[in-house]
Amino acid sequence: MRMTRCVVVTGSASGIGEALVRLLREQGDEVIGVDRDVADVQADLSTGDGRDRAVSGVAERSAGRVDAVVACAGVSHPEPVTVSTNYFGVVRLLEGLRPLLAAAPRPRAAVVGSISGTQPVDPGVVEACLQDDEPAALERARAVAERGAGHELYSSSKSALAQWVRRAAVSPEWAGAGVPLNAVAPGVVLSPMTAPLLADEEWRQVVEEAVPMPLHGFAEPVVIARALRWLVSEDNTHMAGQVIYVDGGAEATLRGPQTF
């Protein structure tokens, strides 16, 4: 008989997070949703106070044990908040919840990356993130935005996050503690984040050229949610440090057969 598991999902109010919450609850899991909007735990993960609030709120609701954490929350703005949310909001939350995962018999963790992580980035932002220097990362992000390259902040945040997953996943704190940590990197998802862009026919064509998805085109949020559900299931016993592209073939198209 399958035991009920406690799963934390950030970004639970919309898009991929909302779809994942629905899937998990349908299979009988207890879900603690974290979001800025309506959620079990309301917190803004772009700020230190918000991250602390999220960790303490989850600890209180979970009675000190969490079976899985899935970080779906993210934003795409040409501003520093993209870096503080997409990288530091994810990393700080996962690190804060690690003691609760350690209390579970078969803990799992996953994050949402992006195909954008393979596109042009600002090296300074990425390096500051990987050095765990949030003030420096945000200062660099402001400079990037001021010179009109704010669009690079999303790809920079997702590239840094993918690299963090690859590095952290095999560390004593994660793999050494029996916690598989992985990422799903979507292509274009039909979510509230992309809706304004895709509603404009000219921009839609730009997106289709930048992220070609020969297999079935743009994805519904539930497609990504299904992959995340498996990654944090008890069936995943040995996959660690992987960035899985659920992108309709975009990454293979853009980077070719030599990258694997």
MARMIVO-958117 format. One line per 10 residues: number of its first residue (from 1); their letters; for each residue z, x, y of C-alpha. Coordinates in Angstrom, 2 decimals, padded with zeros to 5 digits. Each point is the difference from the previous one (the first is absolute). Layout:
<kolvos>
NUM> a> Z/X/Y ~ ...;
</kolvos>
This chain:
<kolvos>
1> mrmtrcvvvt> 000.00/000.00/000.00 ~ -001.01/001.37/003.40 ~ 002.90/000.71/002.32 ~ -000.14/-001.06/003.64 ~ -000.58/002.95/002.30 ~ 000.87/000.43/003.67 ~ -003.00/001.18/002.04 ~ -000.05/000.88/003.71 ~ -003.29/-000.67/001.82 ~ -000.54/001.02/003.62;
11> gsasgigeal> -002.63/-001.76/002.08 ~ 000.86/-003.10/-002.01 ~ -001.02/-002.55/002.64 ~ -003.76/000.50/-000.17 ~ -002.96/001.66/-001.66 ~ 000.54/002.18/-003.06 ~ 003.78/-000.27/000.19 ~ -000.05/-003.78/000.04 ~ -002.42/-000.09/-002.95 ~ 002.19/002.40/-001.97;
21> vrllreqgde> 003.15/-002.01/000.66 ~ -001.74/-003.06/-001.39 ~ -001.15/001.83/-003.16 ~ 003.43/001.48/-000.66 ~ 001.84/-003.28/000.47 ~ -002.49/-001.78/-002.24 ~ 000.92/002.40/-002.82 ~ 003.70/-000.59/000.55 ~ 001.06/003.00/002.09 ~ 002.54/-000.19/002.77;
31> vigvdrdvad> -001.69/001.22/003.18 ~ 001.62/001.23/003.19 ~ -002.58/-000.22/002.76 ~ 000.23/002.29/003.03 ~ -002.01/-000.74/003.13 ~ 000.20/-000.21/003.78 ~ -000.71/-003.72/-000.24 ~ 001.41/-002.58/-002.40 ~ 001.51/001.87/-002.96 ~ 003.14/000.41/-002.09;
41> vqadlstgdg> 000.74/003.12/002.03 ~ -001.46/000.10/003.51 ~ -000.56/003.54/001.24 ~ -002.48/001.99/002.06 ~ -000.82/003.07/-002.07 ~ -001.52/001.82/002.96 ~ 003.51/000.77/001.28 ~ 002.97/001.88/-001.41 ~ 002.30/-002.96/000.59 ~ -002.43/-002.30/-001.76;
51> rdravsgvae> -000.20/002.27/-003.03 ~ 003.80/000.20/-000.18 ~ 000.15/-003.79/000.26 ~ -002.52/-000.35/-002.83 ~ 001.92/002.35/-002.31 ~ 003.37/-001.63/000.66 ~ -001.47/-003.49/-000.30 ~ -001.62/000.79/-003.34 ~ 003.21/001.65/-001.26 ~ 001.96/-003.12/000.86;
61> rsagrvdavv> -002.45/-002.43/-001.59 ~ -000.62/002.08/-003.12 ~ 003.66/000.65/-000.83 ~ -000.77/003.72/-000.10 ~ -002.88/000.10/-002.49 ~ -003.74/-000.22/000.55 ~ -002.53/000.22/-002.83 ~ -003.06/000.65/002.16 ~ -001.09/000.54/003.59 ~ -003.50/-000.65/001.31;
71> acagvshpep> -000.75/001.05/003.58 ~ -002.82/-002.20/001.29 ~ 000.95/-000.19/003.70 ~ -002.47/001.66/002.32 ~ -001.83/-000.33/003.30 ~ -003.32/001.19/001.40 ~ 000.28/000.61/003.73 ~ -001.41/002.93/002.03 ~ 003.57/000.80/000.98 ~ 002.93/002.13/-001.29;
81> vtvstnyfgv> 001.65/-003.08/-001.57 ~ -002.59/000.31/-002.77 ~ 001.43/003.37/-001.01 ~ 003.64/-001.08/000.32 ~ -000.64/-003.09/-002.15 ~ -002.55/001.18/-002.57 ~ 001.53/003.38/-000.76 ~ 003.62/000.27/001.12 ~ 000.73/-003.68/-000.59 ~ -001.12/000.36/-003.61;
91> vrlleglrpl> 001.51/003.40/-000.77 ~ 003.36/-000.65/001.63 ~ 000.33/-003.37/-001.73 ~ -000.81/001.40/-003.43 ~ 002.42/002.86/000.47 ~ 002.68/-002.41/001.19 ~ -000.47/-002.27/-003.01 ~ -000.14/002.82/-002.56 ~ 003.72/-000.32/-000.88 ~ -000.55/-003.69/-000.80;
101> laaaprpraa> -002.97/000.89/-002.19 ~ 002.10/002.62/-001.79 ~ 002.37/-002.76/-001.07 ~ -002.80/-001.80/-001.89 ~ -000.86/000.79/-003.64 ~ -003.79/000.20/000.59 ~ -000.64/000.39/003.74 ~ -003.47/000.06/001.56 ~ -001.46/000.54/003.50 ~ -003.42/-000.40/001.61;
111> vvgsisgtqp> -001.53/000.09/003.46 ~ -003.18/-001.33/001.59 ~ -002.27/002.76/001.23 ~ -003.62/-000.47/001.09 ~ -003.55/001.22/-000.48 ~ 000.40/001.02/003.66 ~ 002.17/002.87/-001.18 ~ -003.21/001.75/-001.12 ~ -001.61/-000.33/003.45 ~ 000.36/002.27/003.08;
121> vdpgvveacl> 003.62/000.60/001.03 ~ 001.92/001.86/002.66 ~ 001.43/003.06/-001.80 ~ 002.90/000.30/002.42 ~ 001.22/-003.52/-000.72 ~ -000.33/000.50/-003.74 ~ 001.83/003.33/000.06 ~ 002.87/-001.34/002.12 ~ 000.40/-002.91/-002.41 ~ 000.10/002.30/-003.02;
131> qddepaaler> 002.53/002.21/001.81 ~ 002.16/-003.14/000.35 ~ 000.01/000.43/003.78 ~ -000.34/-003.51/001.41 ~ 000.46/000.95/003.70 ~ -002.77/002.62/-000.30 ~ -002.26/-002.41/-001.90 ~ 000.40/-002.69/002.66 ~ -000.52/002.48/002.85 ~ -003.21/001.18/-001.63;
141> aravaergag> -001.03/-003.63/-000.66 ~ 000.41/-000.82/003.68 ~ -002.23/002.94/000.91 ~ -002.61/-001.16/-002.51 ~ 000.06/-003.53/001.43 ~ -000.26/001.30/003.58 ~ -003.15/001.97/-000.79 ~ -001.63/-003.14/-001.37 ~ 000.30/000.79/-003.71 ~ 002.66/-002.57/-000.84;
151> helysssksa> -002.13/-001.25/-002.89 ~ 000.92/003.22/-001.86 ~ 003.68/-000.95/-000.09 ~ -000.45/-002.51/-002.82 ~ -001.93/002.42/-002.19 ~ 002.44/002.78/000.86 ~ 003.02/-002.11/-000.96 ~ -001.58/-001.01/-003.30 ~ -001.16/003.52/-000.84 ~ 003.50/001.34/000.64;
161> laqwvrraav> 001.49/-002.78/-002.12 ~ -002.30/000.76/-002.94 ~ 000.92/003.68/000.20 ~ 003.70/-000.84/000.14 ~ -000.35/-002.15/-003.12 ~ -001.78/002.82/-001.85 ~ 002.73/002.46/000.97 ~ 003.08/-002.19/-000.36 ~ -001.05/-001.71/-003.24 ~ 000.46/003.14/-002.09;
171> spewagagvp> 003.26/001.07/001.64 ~ 003.46/-000.10/-001.61 ~ 000.88/-002.96/002.22 ~ -002.83/-002.16/-001.38 ~ -001.61/001.10/-003.27 ~ 003.09/002.03/-000.86 ~ 002.09/-003.14/000.44 ~ -002.36/-002.09/-002.12 ~ -001.63/-001.88/002.89 ~ -003.81/-000.28/-000.07;
181> lnavapgvvl> -001.29/000.14/003.60 ~ -003.67/-000.81/000.70 ~ -002.35/-001.43/002.61 ~ -002.80/-002.54/000.10 ~ -002.73/000.75/002.55 ~ -001.98/-003.16/000.82 ~ -003.42/-000.17/001.54 ~ -000.55/-002.89/002.42 ~ 002.41/-002.86/-000.65 ~ -000.45/-003.51/001.38;
191> spmtapllad> 003.38/-000.13/001.71 ~ 001.41/-000.93/003.43 ~ -000.33/003.69/000.96 ~ -003.78/000.04/-000.52 ~ -000.84/-003.61/000.91 ~ -000.74/000.59/003.73 ~ -002.26/002.95/-000.82 ~ -001.94/-001.76/-002.74 ~ -000.46/-003.15/002.10 ~ -002.33/001.98/002.29;
201> eewrqvveea> -003.36/000.41/-001.75 ~ -000.80/003.30/001.72 ~ 003.35/001.54/-000.96 ~ -000.27/-001.44/-003.50 ~ -003.22/001.98/-000.50 ~ 001.73/003.14/001.29 ~ 002.80/-000.54/-002.53 ~ -002.45/-000.59/-002.84 ~ -001.75/003.29/000.77 ~ 003.27/001.94/000.38;
211> vpmplhgfae> 001.53/-001.43/-003.18 ~ -002.80/-000.96/-002.41 ~ 001.37/-002.09/-002.88 ~ -002.79/-000.50/-002.57 ~ 002.29/-001.75/-002.50 ~ 000.67/-003.56/001.24 ~ 000.30/000.94/003.69 ~ 003.12/-000.54/002.09 ~ 003.16/-000.81/-001.98 ~ 002.49/-002.82/000.23;
221> pvviaralrw> 003.63/001.17/000.37 ~ 000.87/-001.16/-003.52 ~ -002.41/002.59/-001.46 ~ 002.14/002.81/001.43 ~ 003.19/-001.85/-000.87 ~ -000.96/-000.08/-003.68 ~ -000.36/003.78/-000.09 ~ 003.36/000.44/001.72 ~ 001.62/-002.41/-002.43 ~ -001.06/002.16/-002.93;
231> lvsednthma> 001.05/003.26/001.66 ~ 003.58/-001.25/000.39 ~ 000.11/-001.71/-003.38 ~ 001.90/001.41/-002.95 ~ -003.38/000.64/-001.66 ~ -000.59/002.93/002.36 ~ 002.01/002.74/-001.64 ~ -002.02/003.15/000.75 ~ -002.22/-000.50/003.03 ~ 001.41/001.96/002.94;
241> gqviyvdgga> -001.39/001.41/003.25 ~ -003.26/-001.90/-000.29 ~ -002.00/-001.51/002.85 ~ -001.97/-002.81/-001.62 ~ -003.02/-001.22/001.96 ~ -000.38/-003.75/-000.36 ~ -003.00/-000.02/002.30 ~ -003.07/-001.43/-001.71 ~ -001.36/003.52/-000.50 ~ 000.27/001.13/003.64;
251> eatlrgpqtf> 001.74/003.31/-000.67 ~ -002.43/000.94/-002.78 ~ -002.94/-000.94/002.24 ~ 001.25/001.95/003.02 ~ 001.29/003.14/-001.71 ~ -002.36/000.14/-002.96 ~ 000.44/001.06/-003.63 ~ 001.25/003.49/000.82 ~ 003.36/-001.34/001.26 ~ 002.27/-001.17/-002.79;
</kolvos>
